[in-house]
């Protein structure tokens, strides 16, 4: 039983690190999208915003998995 708890903590720790990396990448993509808007480059802004939304939904899914596991 003790090894099971340790394995769960290790797995959740790994998932939380992955979640932090996804959120960091999302923040970077939001900055790129804002720079695209400021530079009047709609393709760059749109693509960065779409990728940011994809990362947001995957982060929410991962967060839900961590909380309900």
C-alpha positions in Angstrom: 0.0 0.0 0.0 2.9 2.4 0.8 4.4 1.9 -2.7 1.1 2.7 -4.3 0.9 6.1 -2.5 4.5 6.9 -3.5 3.8 5.9 -7.1 0.7 8.1 -7.2 2.6 11.1 -5.8 5.4 10.6 -8.3 2.9 10.3 -11.2 1.0 13.4 -10.0 4.3 15.3 -9.6 5.2 14.4 -13.2 1.9 15.5 -14.5 2.1 18.8 -12.6 5.5 19.5 -14.1 4.0 18.8 -17.6 1.1 21.1 -16.7 3.5 23.9 -15.8 5.4 23.5 -19.1 2.1 23.7 -21.0 1.1 26.9 -19.3 4.5 28.4 -19.9 4.3 27.7 -23.6 0.8 29.1 -23.6 2.0 32.4 -22.0 4.7 32.5 -24.7 2.1 32.0 -27.5 -0.1 34.7 -26.0 2.9 37.1 -26.2 3.5 36.1 -29.8 -0.2 36.7 -30.6 -0.1 40.1 -29.1 3.1 40.9 -31.1 1.3 39.8 -34.3 -1.6 42.2 -33.5 0.9 45.0 -32.8 2.8 44.3 -36.1 -0.5 44.1 -38.1 0.3 40.5 -39.0 -3.1 38.7 -38.7 -1.9 35.3 -39.8 0.7 35.2 -37.0 -1.8 36.5 -34.4 -4.5 34.0 -35.5 -2.2 31.0 -35.5 -0.6 31.8 -32.2 -4.1 32.4 -30.6 -5.4 29.0 -32.0 -2.3 27.2 -30.6 -2.8 28.9 -27.3 -6.5 27.8 -27.2 -5.4 24.2 -28.0 -2.9 24.3 -25.1 -5.5 25.8 -22.8 -7.9 23.0 -23.4 -5.2 20.3 -23.1 -4.0 22.0 -19.8 -7.6 21.9 -18.5 -7.9 18.3 -19.4 -4.7 17.4 -17.7 -5.7 19.4 -14.6 -9.1 17.6 -14.5 -7.2 14.3 -14.8 -4.9 15.1 -11.9 -7.8 16.2 -9.7 -10.1 13.3 -10.5 -7.5 10.5 -10.5 
